[in-house]
Amino acid sequence: MKSTLRKIGNSRGILIPASFLAACEIDNEIELRLDGNRIVIEPLRAPRAGWFEGYDDVTDRDAWPDLVETGIENEDWEW
């Protein structure tokens, strides 16, 4: 798609079609960076987005029985 730069104050800008924004799941905030001689615009993602997807608290609660005893836990420790 061909587009032109528009003067916005001391900067330049472009209008991005709503269909492009929707396809890239871009809302209001973006990550803007240079990659060589290209300008890359990406949706801004929350740093920890998706960390708890698939988390199962039942598995987490029952983690202790899965630990294997090595015998070292019965030895005296020297500090």
N, C-alpha and C positions, 0 to 999 in steps of 0.2 A: 504494500500500500504506500503510495506516495503522499507525503505531507509537507507542510512548510513550518518553519519556526516563526513564532510570534513574539513581538517585543512585550515583555511584562516588567515594567520598571527598568532596572538596570540589567535584567536577565533576559533570557529567552525561554520560551515554553512551547509545548505542542499540545494539541487536543488528542486524547486517546479515546477511541470509540468505546462505548459502554460494553459492547460485545467482547472486545479484547480484554477489558478489565474483568468481566464476569468469567471468561474462559481461564484467566490466570488466577482467579479468586483474589483479586486485589480490591481492598475496601478503601480506606482513607490513608493508611500509612504504608510507605514503601521503603525498600532498601535500594539505594541508588549507588552504583559503583562503576568504575572504569575497568574494562578488560581489554588491554591493548588500546586499539583505537575505537572501541565500541563502548557505548553507554548501556549498561545493563540495569533494567528495572525489575525488581522482584517483590512479591508480597512480603511484608514484614511479619515474621513468625515470632510467637512468644518463645523465649529461650528454652522453656521446659515443656512445651506443648507436647502432649501425648505420652508423657512419662508414666502415667497410671493406666493407660489403655491396656487391657488384658490383665491388670493386677487382680490377684485372687487372695483375699485376706485369709481364707481358710488354709491355703497352702502355706502362707506366711506364719500362721499360728502354729502349724504342725511341723515346723522346720527342725525342731530339736531332736525328734526321734530319728531323723535321717543322718545325724552326725555320727561319725564312727569314732569310738574310743581308741586311743593309741597307747594308753598306759602311762603316758607322760603326765597326765593329770593327777595321777596318784603319787608321783614323786615329790619330794620336798624341793622347794625352790631356794636358791641362794641369791641374795640381792647384792 
